Amino acid sequence: MKVLPCFLILALWIFVPLSARAQEYLFDDMPPPDEASELPTPFTQFSGIDGKISLDKLSPEPFISDAALSVQPRFYYRSVRNALGVQDTFAGGGSMGLTTGWWRDAVQFGVTGYMTQPLVAVKENNRSGLVESDGSGFFTLGQAWARVRVGPAKATVFRQILSLPFINANDARMIPNTFEAYQVEATLGDFVRLNAGYITQMKARNSPDFVSMSEAAGAPQVDRGTSFFGIMASKEDGPYLGLENETTWDLFTSTYLQAGHTWQVTSGLQLRGDLQFVDQRSVGGEYVGTFDSQLYGARVASSYGGAVLSFSYTGVGGTSGLFSPYGADPGFNRVMISNFARKSEQAIGTSLSYDFSRIGLRGVTAFASYIYGVLPDDQWEHEFNVTCDYRINAGLLKNVWLRLRYAHNEMSGQVPIEDFRVILNYAVTF
């Protein structure tokens, strides 16, 4: 078994804190890359876990023969220790979905249901995010969409997952955030992607209910949606530029810019640099208050022999920290507990990931995190994370994925926070 090396790696990195992982939420459904050019961005298109059952024997029509049933059970244990004490939660559930083939190469449908049920959980003030706050489980129809494509453009309507800089699945609990949205995407040539759309409602990852975007942001007294548009030029393995604007009317707007370039120094050595900028500010009726915030970030990464090492810096300006009610924010120094993007905070981090298949431990990868942040009035915070993955990629247990995670966050004058997670994913295939 390869599980034992995961525990050994976990113990080693806990006592030798030498590395960090930026934009942590991008790795919710994937292992770390083994080359700098493969580092994902908030604009990267993800395919998720491969676990689809083909229905090609039911009919020769592509609409039926290309349909796929997805069954993905998940078990999740989380133990959190903070100023409120220790809280342990163990939940089981997962998702089941059906995606049709294309009808006349133009129309496609998809539906996915999600379930989480407590196996061990406190009934009051449950803070795990794995179940509802009262400790109960639930089922929800998180996705139910129709998609139409014409030439290089496709439109997806109704309930779906979005992958935007501040509006995303943030799938680090039992089920992801999903959205009732109306989106158009287009590809121009080989290197330019455009997207635009409007979101009416959101279902948070710890709730079965869809609510308006304004209510999800803290303004239930009004009913407002969110519009967005963006462009991604080139791909992350070369020079690239991504820009996205997201505006929840009468509440706030967020503009995100990220650019970077990868250099192939030698046949095995890559060097990559990335820059990011965020501007957030209240708009219109300002129903969540008057504020503005800017984040500036830079990251340098290198890779060799299956290891990726990076160093990052972020600084926050304006009258507040980043505001992200619809998913994870894209800051380079965001990790498991803190986003290191509080008002006037400056943070530095360093990162290391490694693919242990290079030394014979097939399916084992690991990455760790250490970020240090400086706040006004001589305040500070720091956080260490470590994650070890073991994936089975062949045989009867193909697509079994065990993930072990640990985080320790400490802030000046406050009780430290510890967060330990064990996540078992499986994708059924035949």
Secondary structure by P-SEA (a helix, b strand, c coil): caaaaaaaaaaaaaaccccccccccccccccccccccccccccccccccbbbbbccccccccccccbbbbbbbbbbbbbbbccccbbbbbbbbbbcccccccccccbbbbbbbbbbbbccccccccccccccccccccccccccbbbbbcccbbbbccccccccccccccccccbbbbbbbbbbbbbccccbbbbbbcccbbbccccccccccccccccccbbbbbbbcccccccccccbbbbbbbbccccbbbbbbbbbccccccccbbbbbbbbbbbbbbccccccccbbbbbbbbbbbbbccccccccbbbbbbcccccccccccccccccccccccccccccccccccccccccccccccccccbbbbbbbccccbbbbbbbbbbbbbcccccccbbbbbbbbbbbcccccbbbbbbbbbbbbbcc
